[in-house]
Amino acid sequence: MAENRPLPRNRVKTRTGCLRCKQRRIKCDETHPHCNQCKRRAYDCPGYQRPLEWSSKYEVAANNDAAARKDARSKPTINAGTPDLTVNTISPILSPSASVPGSTPQHLPMTTGLAEQDASHYTASPDASFPEFEFNNISPPQYEQISSSFLGSVQLPDVFNTNLGEWADLTVSLPLPLEDQDTRISRYYFFKVCRINSCFDSGTNPMRVQIHDQMAFSGLIYHCVLSMSAAHEGSIGSTALTYRSKAVTCLKSELTRLKEETDSEKPLGSTDLSSALLGCILLGMTDAWHRPSNLGITHLHGARCLFKRWISTTGTNDGAVTASPRDFLIGIMVYWESLASFFTDQSLDAIAYLYAFCEEGISIGTRIHPNPWAGICTPLFVYLAKAGTLARQRSLAKNLSNLTAGPSATSIQTQLIAELTGHARQTETALLQYEIPAEDRIRETADHLTPISHLQKMAQIYRLAALLEIYRNFPSLLRTESNTTPGSTTQSQELERPLENSSSKDKLLTLATAILTLIMGLPRTSGVNCVMTIPLIIAGSTLQPVTPTFVGARKAEKESGRKDSYQLETETATAWNTLASEILSISAQEETRLYWRDLVRERLRAVHSYVGLASVLRALDILENVWARSDFQAIATDGEAVLEFVQWTEVMVGEKLETVLG
């Protein structure tokens, strides 16, 4: 009998090494990326990643009960078969009373029918038109049956009517069943992205309800949701771009199919067009989520064509299409156009198709469905799109003299500016006549964090922001009416209209601080904060150094030895008329200006923390550059010279900071 040889003392057991060496029971040298043992025998080295094991060792019950922890530790360990399998421990944003994670109807496709939706399950129909999905051996009738039975057991008010302090933290680990990557990312959309991608969030939010419904049958919407969710999560590397590529492929296939049906003179269904339109909008609006410098211009042109075709198919809102989906698509398209008007050079003809929606829904008795992007003021975003387009055209006209010289260039420039001023006056009149809808006409948001009053304040902010953008680019609109000739008014009439005869810059600064006052009055928890980036840029960029009119006039009179004209008229002028110019000049004081700048910085950082997108920080970069240029201009220019406002759109283009802001 052979004598057993003792093991050498320097031999140490190890649990590391590649899986193949472990199976062969040999020592692995653990060379990266592949061990030499496998290389010498021409084996495919599987690597050193340890297989995932599901363990209940660290699970802790919510009530810290010792018996519950003992039961949790007694659960058997599950060994996953593939090393790539991951387990997500992100908890849903639900009420503490909701005991089942993902129990809202919006999460249904990701928990009951769309697991493992990878390339092997993603095929095309024989005619290479619309991508088909395989729902993990669940046929459509079965899927609908499961959906209906599941929806019946969910009480939406119990899920959404919670205080902010009761919302679960996304970083808290809760036991969840094993799930694939697609399910985890789609669940992240409904738990996190949907809330920050809407100005209100509840069971009536179309970004939840309608996208949830379309994800079940539209590969385009499904991959768009995964793309934006993965891009916002930011921790999965190239996964977001992979989903985006699939979404673009689906969009191309969908557009090809729609074109073939158009060529064959088949009637196009509004559902197919709306799905393609929504996918195109989502791809364009989330381009900046992947890279902040992306603009999504290509998708904007495609969305315009689809939108015009969809409107011609659906016609007027006569019941053929329910009000909510129709208003939803109109609102998000108008919102996108208003943003695009600031970072692209386009003519007024490009957005002329939106003018028809300014008067829609104005009739008495019609109820307004709040839009997740445009709120209750869709017409205001049409006017804002015109204001942004006019601002960009005004900058181009101003630079025309730098490109060409001569009397012809000056004549063309004067004619172009006069034409743009006429359009600006029409937009100003429409904004001044716009009335914010009354509360009884607005459908409830079902979100106690964003009541109807917040949507009304949002409309007021955007109305003033659009006016401020127009007045800053066309300051002549703030002066005496065009039918009033200079010198036709007496001194008493001049004093009785101090708002018309004060410095235009004083008025602009006062209007800017009024907008910022409204924004600062909104709670930090309000959902409308996610759409406050553009108003913050417009108002913040106006905080530039100017000489207060009242202080300058009083100083000039004192130095010249003349009597104070304000004191000569005290017997006929009211107290307000006497103080109006002085009140307007307060906003132009340096201390006031620096104070509001700090508040704008702080608010934009708060919006960035709430939304989690880099494009918000690019907005702050734009403002910092505007303030730096205006301060340097004030120092380098003679004190008696008239300072022009530094336009934030010009700074954005010059510093290459264009992006989808909002």
C-alpha positions, 0 to 999 in steps of 0.5 A: 500500500502506497504511503500517503505523501504529506502536502507541502507546507507552502501550498495554499488553497485558493478559491479564485481562478478561472472556472475551467481550471476549477473544473479540471482541478488544476492550479490557475495562474490567474493571468489577465485577461486569460490564464496561461493554462487555457492558452497552452491547451487552446481552451477558451478561458471563461475569465474570473468572474464569480457566478452570482449567488442569491443570498438572504444573509443581509436582508433586514425586515422593515420592522427590525424584528428578530424573528423576521431576520431569522426566517430570512436567513433560513431561505435557500441560496439560489445559484444563477447559471450565467455570470452576466446575470445581475440583480437590481436592488432599486426600490420603487417610489411608492407609498409605504403602504404599497407592499408589492414592488412595481404594483402600479399598472405602469410597471406591468409590461416589465414584470409580466411580459417583457423579460429577456427582450434581447436580440434573439427575441427581436425579429422583423416581419417577412415584409421587413416593415414593423418589428415583432415582439415575442412576449416570453411565451405569453400570447396577446390574449393571455397578456391582456387577461393578466393585465386586466386582472392585475389592474383590478387589484391596484388602487392608484390613489393609495399609490400616488397620494403620499407625502414627499417624505414617505417616498422610498429612497432609490438607494435602499436595498429591498429584496426583488426577484431575479430580473434581466437588464431590460426589465430593470432599466424599464422599471427604472423609467417608471420609478425615476425618469418618468417623474423628472420627465414631466411637470406633474406625475400621477396615475393620469400622467400621459408619460406613464399611461400612454407610453405604458400602453404603447410599449406593449405593442410598439418596439419603437416606443419600447426601445426609446424608453429603454434608451432614455432610462439607460442614459439617465441612469448613466452607470451602464456605459454603452448600453444606452447607445445600444438601445438607442440604435435599436430604437433608430432601427425601429423608427426607420422600419416604421417610416419605411412601412408608412411610406409604402402604405402611402405609395399604395394609397392605403389609409394610414391609421392615426395610431401608427402615425402617433406611435412613429411621431412619439418615438421620433420626439422621444429620440430627438428630445433625449439626444442631449441625455446621451451627449449634452452637445446633441441637438436632435435636429434630424429628428426634429425635421422628421417629427414635423413631417409626421406631425403634419401628416398625423394632424391631417389624418386625425382632423379636428378634435371631434371625438375621433381621437380622444382629447387626452392623447391628442393634446398630449402629442400636440403639447410635446411637439409645441414644447420641442419647437419652442426649445429648438427655436433658441438653438437653431436658425430657422424662419418663421415659416418653419413653425407656421404650422403651429399657429392653428393651435393657439386658438384651439381649446379657447372656447368656453366649456372645454376642459384642459388636460394638463400636458406633462411638458407644456402644462396648461399653456400650450399656446404660450409655447407657440408664442415662445417659439416665435420669440426664440425664432425672432431673437435668432433672426435679429442676431443674424440681421445685426451681423449682416453689416459685418459680412457686407458693406455698402448702402445696399447692405444697410438698406437690406438690414434696415428693412429686415429689422423693420419686418422682424419688429412687426412680427415681434409686435404681433407676438407681443400683442398676442402675449398681452392678450393671453389669459391664463385658464381658470382653475375650474377649466383644468383637469386635476393633476392628481399630484399633490406635489404639483397642484393646478395653482403651480401649473397656473404659475408656470403659465404666468412665468412663461408668458412673462419670459416670452415677453422679456425675450421679445423686449430684450431683442426689440427694445423699441417696443417698450418706448412710446407708441408708434403713433406718438411723435416725439415732442407731442407730449407735455411735461405733465403727460411725461410724468403721468406715464413714468413706465413708458418713459423710464429707461428700457433697461430698467423695465427689463430688469424689473421684469426679470426680477419679477419672473425670478420672484415667481420661480423662487416662490415655487416649492422645491418639490414641485414638478414644474421645476423640471421645465424652469431652465429656459425661464431661468436662462431668459431672466438670468441673462438679463441681470446685466450692469446698467446705469439706473435712469432715476439715479442718473437723472438726479445726479445730472440735475445736481451737477448742473445746478438745475432744480429738481423737476420731480419736486416741481410736479409734486402738487399734480403728480400722485405718489406712485408717479413720483416714485415709479422711476425710483422703484424701477431703478432698484433692480439696476443696482449692483447689489440687487443684481448680484443677489439675483445672480446668486439665486439663479445659480442656486436654483439651476443647481437645484434643478440639475440635482432634481433632473440629473441631466448635464444640459442644465449645467450647460445652461449655467455655463451660458449664464456665466459667460453672459455675465462675464461679458457684460461685466467686462463691457461695463468696465471697458466702456465709458460710463456715459456710453449706452450699453447693449444687452449681451444676448444669451443666444449669441453667447451660446452659439459662440461658445458652442453650448447649444443643446436641448435645454428644458 
